[in-house]
Amino acid sequence: MRPEFGNPDRVSGARSSALVAAALIVFLAAELTIITVVLILIGTPAPAAVIVAIVFVGLPLLVLAVVVRLTWRPFLSRYPAQPVMPDAVSKGFQSFRFGPIGAYNNCIRIMADERHLHLEGMGPIRWFGAARMSVPWEAMTEASPSRLPGMIRARLGDQTVAGPEWCMKLAVAGGN
């Protein structure tokens, strides 16, 4: 059963996000420490071990920041967030693809209503700029089955995007 907004037992979005951020920081600190200790134990000089650990932890975060900037942000400026209709279907931990490098697997919340496809990054990718965007169904053209199982692709401006069948079928139903 989904908790109501007035329910005091419901953890607020800001508090939940803060808990996820704290858990991620603890995880990254532990990972950094473990990598450093292991490298020192196998004979790597301490300064080199710290540098390697920082690169090992930091490089994926840097790559994530670049991918979000190159793939999500251009669409975000063209399709700013709009109100989500009360009858929208919403599913978390979904996958969506923007072009050849923007594969967001199991980290997107998708809300589909009669007017828009609302996409919102979850957790860390939101911190890197994957805020909610609302793509009007009319903006999607040339919808067709994707090579990816369970996905439908469409043209969105000059890019090819692919999303789950359950929501992308609305683009097809809209006559695109």
GROMACS elastic network, one bead per residue, 0.5 to 0.9 nm:
[ bonds ]
;  ai    aj funct       b0    kb
    3     6     6  0.83299   500
    3     7     6  0.64905   500
    3     9     6  0.80673   500
    3    10     6  0.62784   500
    4     7     6  0.53593   500
    4     8     6  0.89190   500
    4    10     6  0.75333   500
    5     8     6  0.81420   500
    5    10     6  0.72460   500
    5    12     6  0.88107   500
    6     9     6  0.88246   500
    6    10     6  0.80494   500
    7    10     6  0.56058   500
    8    11     6  0.77670   500
   11    14     6  0.83948   500
   11    15     6  0.65162   500
   11    16     6  0.62327   500
   12    15     6  0.52390   500
   12    16     6  0.60432   500
   12    17     6  0.84836   500
   13    16     6  0.50656   500
   13    17     6  0.59889   500
   13    18     6  0.85045   500
   14    17     6  0.50850   500
   14    18     6  0.61139   500
   14    19     6  0.86563   500
   15    18     6  0.50167   500
   15    19     6  0.62297   500
   15    20     6  0.87078   500
   16    19     6  0.51150   500
   16    20     6  0.63339   500
   16    21     6  0.86718   500
   17    20     6  0.51056   500
   17    21     6  0.61602   500
   17    22     6  0.86195   500
   17   123     6  0.70748   500
   18    21     6  0.50057   500
   18    22     6  0.61143   500
   18    23     6  0.85542   500
   19    22     6  0.50968   500
   19    23     6  0.61133   500
   19    24     6  0.85562   500
   20    23     6  0.50752   500
   20    24     6  0.61051   500
   20    25     6  0.86225   500
   20   123     6  0.70878   500
   20   124     6  0.85910   500
   21    24     6  0.50977   500
   21    25     6  0.61981   500
   21    26     6  0.86556   500
   21   123     6  0.77942   500
   21   124     6  0.77582   500
   22    25     6  0.51279   500
   22    26     6  0.61977   500
   22    27     6  0.85620   500
   23    26     6  0.51260   500
   23    27     6  0.60852   500
   23    28     6  0.86098   500
   24    27     6  0.50056   500
   24    28     6  0.60827   500
   24    29     6  0.84965   500
   24   124     6  0.84542   500
   25    28     6  0.51538   500
   25    29     6  0.60488   500
   25    30     6  0.84945   500
   26    29     6  0.51392   500
   26    30     6  0.60695   500
   26    31     6  0.85030   500
   27    30     6  0.51308   500
   27    31     6  0.60450   500
   27    32     6  0.85302   500
   28    32     6  0.60135   500
   28    33     6  0.85019   500
   28    57     6  0.71158   500
   29    32     6  0.50759   500
   29    33     6  0.61256   500
   29    34     6  0.85905   500
   30    33     6  0.50613   500
   30    34     6  0.60419   500
   30    35     6  0.85287   500
   31    34     6  0.51637   500
   31    35     6  0.60965   500
   31    36     6  0.84955   500
   31    53     6  0.83040   500
   31    57     6  0.76105   500
   32    35     6  0.53371   500
   32    36     6  0.61522   500
   32    37     6  0.86529   500
   32    50     6  0.80267   500
   32    53     6  0.55676   500
   32    54     6  0.66917   500
   32    56     6  0.82499   500
   32    57     6  0.67050   500
   33    36     6  0.51519   500
   33    37     6  0.60937   500
   33    38     6  0.85492   500
   33    50     6  0.86040   500
   33    53     6  0.79570   500
   34    37     6  0.51941   500
   34    38     6  0.60630   500
   34    39     6  0.85150   500
   34    53     6  0.87068   500
   35    38     6  0.52473   500
   35    39     6  0.61323   500
   35    40     6  0.86106   500
   35    49     6  0.77281   500
   35    50     6  0.82560   500
   35    52     6  0.83496   500
   35    53     6  0.56812   500
   35    56     6  0.86003   500
   36    39     6  0.52263   500
   36    40     6  0.61831   500
   36    41     6  0.86170   500
   36    46     6  0.76271   500
   36    48     6  0.89343   500
   36    49     6  0.52070   500
   36    50     6  0.55491   500
   36    51     6  0.86474   500
   36    52     6  0.78487   500
   36    53     6  0.57821   500
   36    54     6  0.88183   500
   37    40     6  0.51087   500
   37    41     6  0.60728   500
   37    42     6  0.87358   500
   37    46     6  0.86700   500
   37    49     6  0.79159   500
   37    50     6  0.89070   500
   38    41     6  0.50477   500
   38    42     6  0.63741   500
   38    43     6  0.88428   500
   38    44     6  0.88142   500
   38    49     6  0.85559   500
   39    42     6  0.53199   500
   39    43     6  0.65678   500
   39    44     6  0.53700   500
   39    45     6  0.80260   500
   39    46     6  0.79862   500
   39    48     6  0.87313   500
   39    49     6  0.55539   500
   39    50     6  0.85865   500
   39    52     6  0.87207   500
   39    53     6  0.85742   500
   40    43     6  0.51786   500
   40    45     6  0.62214   500
   40    46     6  0.58885   500
   40    48     6  0.89140   500
   40    49     6  0.62962   500
   40    50     6  0.89826   500
   41    44     6  0.72671   500
   43    46     6  0.86558   500
   44    47     6  0.84671   500
   44    48     6  0.66781   500
   44    49     6  0.59532   500
   45    48     6  0.54706   500
   45    49     6  0.61238   500
   45    50     6  0.87975   500
   46    50     6  0.62231   500
   46    51     6  0.87010   500
   47    50     6  0.52266   500
   47    51     6  0.63178   500
   47    52     6  0.87093   500
   48    51     6  0.50947   500
   48    52     6  0.61041   500
   48    53     6  0.85155   500
   49    52     6  0.51853   500
   49    53     6  0.60934   500
   49    54     6  0.85980   500
   50    53     6  0.51080   500
   50    54     6  0.61322   500
   50    55     6  0.86309   500
   51    54     6  0.51530   500
   51    55     6  0.62018   500
   51    56     6  0.85241   500
   52    55     6  0.51482   500
   52    56     6  0.59955   500
   52    57     6  0.86186   500
   53    57     6  0.61555   500
   53    58     6  0.82583   500
   54    57     6  0.52485   500
   54    58     6  0.55977   500
   54    59     6  0.80355   500
   55    59     6  0.54079   500
   55    60     6  0.85559   500
   56    59     6  0.58564   500
   56    60     6  0.74037   500
   57    60     6  0.64137   500
   57    61     6  0.71894   500
   58    61     6  0.52107   500
   58    62     6  0.61759   500
   58    63     6  0.87004   500
   59    62     6  0.50199   500
   59    63     6  0.61568   500
   59    64     6  0.85596   500
   60    63     6  0.50446   500
   60    64     6  0.61022   500
   60    65     6  0.86179   500
   61    64     6  0.50375   500
   61    65     6  0.61997   500
   61    66     6  0.86986   500
   62    65     6  0.50988   500
   62    66     6  0.62809   500
   62    67     6  0.86737   500
   63    66     6  0.51412   500
   63    67     6  0.61336   500
   63    68     6  0.86319   500
   64    67     6  0.51558   500
   64    68     6  0.61685   500
   64    69     6  0.85250   500
   64   125     6  0.74561   500
   64   128     6  0.77021   500
   65    68     6  0.53198   500
   65    69     6  0.61630   500
   65    70     6  0.86996   500
   65   125     6  0.78671   500
   65   128     6  0.55859   500
   65   129     6  0.80468   500
   66    69     6  0.50544   500
   66    70     6  0.61179   500
   66    71     6  0.85217   500
   66   128     6  0.88524   500
   67    70     6  0.51706   500
   67    71     6  0.58988   500
   67    72     6  0.77503   500
   67   101     6  0.72105   500
   67   102     6  0.64052   500
   67   103     6  0.89873   500
   68    71     6  0.53264   500
   68    72     6  0.50600   500
   68    73     6  0.65003   500
   68   102     6  0.74816   500
   68   125     6  0.73250   500
   68   128     6  0.67171   500
   68   129     6  0.67057   500
   68   130     6  0.65681   500
   69    72     6  0.60345   500
   69    73     6  0.52225   500
   69    74     6  0.76185   500
   69   128     6  0.79284   500
   69   129     6  0.72612   500
   69   130     6  0.84639   500
   70    73     6  0.64756   500
   70    74     6  0.69885   500
   70   101     6  0.88632   500
   70   102     6  0.80784   500
   71    74     6  0.64207   500
   71    75     6  0.73984   500
   71    98     6  0.61146   500
   71    99     6  0.75571   500
   71   101     6  0.75731   500
   71   102     6  0.55038   500
   72    75     6  0.56046   500
   72    76     6  0.62069   500
   72    98     6  0.75228   500
   72   102     6  0.76584   500
   72   129     6  0.77820   500
   72   130     6  0.61164   500
   72   131     6  0.85947   500
   73    77     6  0.63675   500
   73    78     6  0.88173   500
   73   129     6  0.69902   500
   73   130     6  0.69923   500
   73   131     6  0.85527   500
   74    77     6  0.55059   500
   74    78     6  0.66679   500
   74    79     6  0.88357   500
   75    78     6  0.50839   500
   75    79     6  0.58722   500
   75    80     6  0.82337   500
   75   133     6  0.75997   500
   75   135     6  0.85280   500
   75   156     6  0.89870   500
   76    79     6  0.52015   500
   76    80     6  0.56110   500
   76    81     6  0.79813   500
   76   130     6  0.79201   500
   76   131     6  0.74310   500
   76   132     6  0.75506   500
   76   133     6  0.54670   500
   76   134     6  0.81645   500
   77    80     6  0.60067   500
   77   133     6  0.84404   500
   78   133     6  0.86850   500
   78   135     6  0.85987   500
   79    82     6  0.84803   500
   79   133     6  0.55957   500
   79   134     6  0.54535   500
   79   135     6  0.55121   500
   79   136     6  0.78800   500
   80   132     6  0.75072   500
   80   133     6  0.50202   500
   80   134     6  0.58703   500
   80   135     6  0.79707   500
   81    84     6  0.86590   500
   81   118     6  0.74913   500
   81   119     6  0.88144   500
   81   131     6  0.83406   500
   81   132     6  0.56280   500
   81   135     6  0.83013   500
   82   116     6  0.82010   500
   82   118     6  0.80677   500
   82   132     6  0.87176   500
   82   133     6  0.73809   500
   82   134     6  0.57097   500
   82   135     6  0.87998   500
   83   134     6  0.84299   500
   84    87     6  0.83748   500
   84    88     6  0.66977   500
   84   111     6  0.75653   500
   84   112     6  0.81795   500
   84   113     6  0.70726   500
   84   115     6  0.89289   500
   84   116     6  0.80365   500
   84   118     6  0.74987   500
   84   134     6  0.85655   500
   85    88     6  0.54592   500
   85   112     6  0.86336   500
   85   113     6  0.60886   500
   85   114     6  0.79184   500
   85   115     6  0.83646   500
   85   116     6  0.89878   500
   86    89     6  0.88135   500
   86   113     6  0.83205   500
   87   112     6  0.88437   500
   87   113     6  0.66928   500
   87   114     6  0.86083   500
   88   111     6  0.60382   500
   88   112     6  0.52732   500
   88   114     6  0.76114   500
   89   110     6  0.80680   500
   89   111     6  0.54535   500
   89   112     6  0.52882   500
   89   113     6  0.65285   500
   89   167     6  0.84702   500
   90   109     6  0.71054   500
   90   110     6  0.56637   500
   90   112     6  0.65159   500
   90   113     6  0.88751   500
   91    94     6  0.68125   500
   91   108     6  0.85129   500
   91   109     6  0.57234   500
   91   110     6  0.54781   500
   91   111     6  0.65147   500
   91   112     6  0.89735   500
   92   106     6  0.78278   500
   92   107     6  0.74624   500
   92   108     6  0.61415   500
   92   110     6  0.63315   500
   92   111     6  0.86216   500
   92   122     6  0.82225   500
   93   105     6  0.78181   500
   93   108     6  0.54073   500
   93   109     6  0.59838   500
   93   110     6  0.83791   500
   93   122     6  0.79066   500
   94   104     6  0.82479   500
   94   105     6  0.66513   500
   94   107     6  0.59654   500
   94   109     6  0.60576   500
   94   110     6  0.67829   500
   94   163     6  0.84421   500
   94   164     6  0.75260   500
   95   103     6  0.74754   500
   95   104     6  0.54605   500
   95   107     6  0.64691   500
   95   108     6  0.59933   500
   95   109     6  0.85036   500
   95   110     6  0.87614   500
   95   151     6  0.89501   500
   95   162     6  0.86188   500
   95   163     6  0.65399   500
   95   164     6  0.69594   500
   96   102     6  0.81384   500
   96   103     6  0.62247   500
   96   104     6  0.53331   500
   96   105     6  0.65032   500
   96   106     6  0.81487   500
   96   107     6  0.85982   500
   96   108     6  0.70726   500
   96   110     6  0.89107   500
   96   119     6  0.87438   500
   96   151     6  0.86265   500
   96   161     6  0.74151   500
   96   162     6  0.57909   500
   96   164     6  0.71710   500
   97   100     6  0.77616   500
   97   101     6  0.79501   500
   97   102     6  0.53978   500
   97   104     6  0.59460   500
   97   105     6  0.80077   500
   97   153     6  0.87125   500
   97   160     6  0.82158   500
   97   161     6  0.53150   500
   97   163     6  0.64763   500
   98   101     6  0.70097   500
   98   103     6  0.63497   500
   98   104     6  0.81690   500
   98   159     6  0.70269   500
   98   160     6  0.64220   500
   98   162     6  0.68567   500
   99   102     6  0.57795   500
   99   103     6  0.78502   500
   99   159     6  0.57712   500
   99   160     6  0.52431   500
   99   161     6  0.58037   500
   99   162     6  0.82589   500
  100   103     6  0.75025   500
  100   160     6  0.83103   500
  100   161     6  0.89265   500
  102   161     6  0.89599   500
  104   107     6  0.60946   500
  104   108     6  0.68644   500
  104   121     6  0.85593   500
  105   108     6  0.73748   500
  106   109     6  0.85886   500
  106   122     6  0.89992   500
  107   120     6  0.87228   500
  107   121     6  0.62182   500
  107   122     6  0.53826   500
  107   123     6  0.76847   500
  107   124     6  0.89794   500
  107   125     6  0.78065   500
  108   119     6  0.66714   500
  108   120     6  0.56473   500
  108   122     6  0.55512   500
  108   125     6  0.89126   500
  109   118     6  0.81478   500
  109   119     6  0.59903   500
  109   120     6  0.51728   500
  109   121     6  0.62935   500
  109   122     6  0.65532   500
  109   132     6  0.89478   500
  110   117     6  0.71681   500
  110   118     6  0.57405   500
  110   120     6  0.65264   500
  110   121     6  0.88629   500
  110   167     6  0.80697   500
  111   116     6  0.82221   500
  111   117     6  0.60986   500
  111   119     6  0.65398   500
  111   120     6  0.84232   500
  111   167     6  0.81528   500
  112   115     6  0.79562   500
  112   116     6  0.61189   500
  112   118     6  0.60357   500
  112   119     6  0.86582   500
  112   167     6  0.61863   500
  112   168     6  0.88413   500
  112   170     6  0.82494   500
  113   116     6  0.56158   500
  113   117     6  0.66338   500
  113   118     6  0.80943   500
  113   167     6  0.89990   500
  113   170     6  0.87991   500
  114   117     6  0.84255   500
  114   137     6  0.81433   500
  114   170     6  0.80574   500
  115   134     6  0.89619   500
  115   135     6  0.84174   500
  115   136     6  0.58407   500
  115   137     6  0.61996   500
  115   138     6  0.85153   500
  116   134     6  0.56804   500
  116   135     6  0.52403   500
  116   137     6  0.54720   500
  116   138     6  0.86451   500
  117   133     6  0.81821   500
  117   134     6  0.55958   500
  117   135     6  0.50702   500
  117   136     6  0.63298   500
  117   137     6  0.66365   500
  117   167     6  0.76512   500
  117   168     6  0.84227   500
  117   170     6  0.88851   500
  117   171     6  0.89428   500
  118   132     6  0.67165   500
  118   133     6  0.56234   500
  118   135     6  0.62294   500
  118   136     6  0.86145   500
  119   130     6  0.87688   500
  119   131     6  0.80871   500
  119   132     6  0.54503   500
  119   133     6  0.53987   500
  119   134     6  0.64341   500
  119   135     6  0.79654   500
  120   126     6  0.75051   500
  120   130     6  0.64807   500
  120   131     6  0.55987   500
  120   133     6  0.65000   500
  120   134     6  0.88657   500
  121   124     6  0.80117   500
  121   125     6  0.56791   500
  121   127     6  0.85882   500
  121   129     6  0.82882   500
  121   131     6  0.60604   500
  121   132     6  0.68545   500
  122   125     6  0.61070   500
  122   126     6  0.55723   500
  122   127     6  0.85796   500
  122   130     6  0.80096   500
  122   131     6  0.87394   500
  123   126     6  0.55488   500
  123   127     6  0.68037   500
  124   127     6  0.50464   500
  124   128     6  0.66233   500
  124   130     6  0.88951   500
  125   128     6  0.50433   500
  125   129     6  0.66451   500
  125   130     6  0.57073   500
  125   131     6  0.85689   500
  126   129     6  0.51801   500
  126   131     6  0.55890   500
  126   132     6  0.85318   500
  127   130     6  0.70226   500
  127   131     6  0.81980   500
  128   131     6  0.86226   500
  130   133     6  0.84342   500
  135   138     6  0.83778   500
  135   139     6  0.68570   500
  135   140     6  0.81054   500
  135   156     6  0.89130   500
  136   139     6  0.54893   500
  136   140     6  0.74868   500
  137   140     6  0.56371   500
  137   141     6  0.85611   500
  137   170     6  0.75881   500
  137   171     6  0.56203   500
  137   174     6  0.70635   500
  137   176     6  0.83416   500
  138   141     6  0.72713   500
  138   171     6  0.75805   500
  138   174     6  0.74668   500
  138   175     6  0.86033   500
  138   176     6  0.72826   500
  139   155     6  0.81951   500
  139   156     6  0.61105   500
  139   157     6  0.72510   500
  139   176     6  0.88926   500
  140   143     6  0.72562   500
  140   154     6  0.59881   500
  140   155     6  0.55428   500
  140   157     6  0.76426   500
  140   161     6  0.89588   500
  140   171     6  0.65930   500
  140   172     6  0.89963   500
  140   176     6  0.67506   500
  141   154     6  0.56915   500
  141   155     6  0.50289   500
  141   156     6  0.66119   500
  141   157     6  0.84463   500
  141   171     6  0.77559   500
  141   172     6  0.85357   500
  141   175     6  0.87179   500
  142   153     6  0.80236   500
  142   154     6  0.53002   500
  142   155     6  0.57758   500
  142   156     6  0.89012   500
  142   172     6  0.84567   500
  142   176     6  0.59379   500
  143   152     6  0.67630   500
  143   153     6  0.56018   500
  143   155     6  0.69252   500
  143   168     6  0.79867   500
  143   169     6  0.84406   500
  143   171     6  0.68726   500
  143   172     6  0.60001   500
  143   176     6  0.61980   500
  144   152     6  0.57393   500
  144   153     6  0.55261   500
  144   154     6  0.63678   500
  144   172     6  0.80173   500
  145   148     6  0.82759   500
  145   149     6  0.87772   500
  145   150     6  0.84941   500
  145   151     6  0.66720   500
  145   153     6  0.60204   500
  145   154     6  0.86522   500
  145   165     6  0.86159   500
  146   149     6  0.70591   500
  146   150     6  0.78823   500
  146   151     6  0.55243   500
  146   153     6  0.52368   500
  146   154     6  0.87253   500
  146   162     6  0.70639   500
  146   163     6  0.88907   500
  147   150     6  0.88627   500
  147   151     6  0.76765   500
  147   152     6  0.83763   500
  147   153     6  0.86771   500
  148   151     6  0.56014   500
  148   152     6  0.79057   500
  148   153     6  0.89643   500
  148   162     6  0.84417   500
  149   152     6  0.85551   500
  149   164     6  0.89444   500
  150   163     6  0.83438   500
  150   164     6  0.59356   500
  150   165     6  0.56942   500
  150   166     6  0.85652   500
  151   162     6  0.61084   500
  151   163     6  0.52272   500
  151   165     6  0.50561   500
  151   166     6  0.85821   500
  151   168     6  0.78781   500
  152   161     6  0.83788   500
  152   162     6  0.53938   500
  152   163     6  0.56163   500
  152   164     6  0.62404   500
  152   165     6  0.55347   500
  152   167     6  0.89693   500
  152   168     6  0.60647   500
  152   169     6  0.76145   500
  153   160     6  0.66910   500
  153   161     6  0.54410   500
  153   163     6  0.64335   500
  153   164     6  0.88008   500
  153   168     6  0.77968   500
  154   159     6  0.84777   500
  154   160     6  0.57035   500
  154   161     6  0.54741   500
  154   162     6  0.62706   500
  154   163     6  0.85288   500
  154   168     6  0.83486   500
  154   171     6  0.83563   500
  154   176     6  0.87724   500
  155   158     6  0.68786   500
  155   159     6  0.58018   500
  155   161     6  0.61763   500
  155   162     6  0.87179   500
  156   159     6  0.53924   500
  156   160     6  0.60504   500
  156   161     6  0.65604   500
  157   160     6  0.80240   500
  162   168     6  0.81113   500
  163   166     6  0.85332   500
  163   167     6  0.72696   500
  163   168     6  0.60698   500
  164   167     6  0.58892   500
  164   168     6  0.60614   500
  164   169     6  0.84414   500
  165   168     6  0.50509   500
  165   169     6  0.56498   500
  165   170     6  0.87398   500
  166   169     6  0.59881   500
  166   170     6  0.78766   500
  167   170     6  0.57891   500
  167   171     6  0.77961   500
  168   171     6  0.53130   500
  168   172     6  0.68874   500
  168   173     6  0.88355   500
  169   173     6  0.60630   500
  169   174     6  0.84623   500
  170   174     6  0.59778   500
  170   175     6  0.88274   500
  171   174     6  0.50556   500
  171   175     6  0.69305   500
  171   176     6  0.58689   500
  172   175     6  0.55214   500
  172   176     6  0.51886   500
  173   176     6  0.72288   500
